[in-house]
Amino acid sequence: MLSDGHHLVFRIRLAETRSTALFQLATELPAAVLARTLGIDITDAVKWQRAAAGYWGTYAADISRRLSDQD
């Protein structure tokens, strides 16, 4: 761990940025293309796709339920 707090924050932001980019790509590319393009294992690419789709699917379902409850 770096003693300089500035470097620690910088590393955390890089990790967040990487995750955000992977998340976005997983919503737009097939797992095989994602894996080959980024040089990651196909099972990891599938996990990213499931996480991306699962998150938005859950979000949409939750919003729909909230709207139904308001009626």
C-alpha positions in Angstrom: 0.0 0.0 0.0 1.3 3.4 -0.8 1.9 5.8 2.0 0.9 8.8 -0.1 -2.9 9.2 0.1 -3.0 10.9 -3.3 -1.6 7.7 -5.0 -4.1 5.5 -3.2 -7.1 7.6 -4.4 -5.6 7.6 -8.0 -5.4 3.8 -7.9 -9.0 3.5 -6.6 -10.2 5.7 -9.4 -8.4 3.7 -12.0 -10.0 0.5 -10.7 -13.5 2.2 -10.8 -12.8 3.5 -14.3 -11.7 0.0 -15.5 -14.8 -1.6 -14.0 -17.1 1.0 -15.6 -15.4 0.5 -19.0 -15.8 -3.3 -18.7 -19.4 -2.9 -17.7 -20.2 -0.7 -20.6 -18.4 -3.0 -23.1 -20.2 -6.0 -21.7 -23.5 -4.4 -22.6 -22.5 -3.8 -26.2 -20.3 -6.8 -27.2 -20.9 -10.5 -27.3 -18.9 -12.3 -24.7 -16.6 -14.0 -27.3 -15.7 -10.6 -28.8 -15.2 -9.1 -25.4 -12.9 -11.9 -24.3 -10.8 -11.9 -27.5 -10.5 -8.1 -27.7 -9.5 -7.6 -24.1 -7.5 -10.8 -23.7 -9.7 -12.1 -20.9 -11.0 -15.5 -20.3 -14.4 -16.2 -21.9 -15.9 -17.1 -18.5 -14.9 -13.7 -17.1 -16.5 -12.1 -20.2 -19.7 -14.0 -19.6 -19.7 -12.9 -15.9 -19.3 -9.3 -16.9 -22.2 -9.6 -19.4 -24.4 -11.2 -16.7 -23.5 -8.5 -14.2 -24.3 -5.8 -16.7 -27.6 -7.3 -17.9 -28.5 -8.4 -14.5 -28.0 -5.0 -13.0 -30.1 -3.2 -15.6 -32.8 -5.9 -15.6 -33.1 -5.7 -11.9 -33.2 -2.0 -12.0 -36.0 -1.9 -14.6 -38.0 -4.5 -12.7 -37.6 -2.5 -9.5 -38.8 0.7 -11.2 -41.7 -1.1 -12.7 -42.7 -2.5 -9.3 -42.5 1.0 -7.8 -44.7 2.4 -10.5 -47.2 -0.4 -10.0 -47.3 0.2 -6.3 -48.1 3.9 -6.8 -51.3 3.0 -8.7 
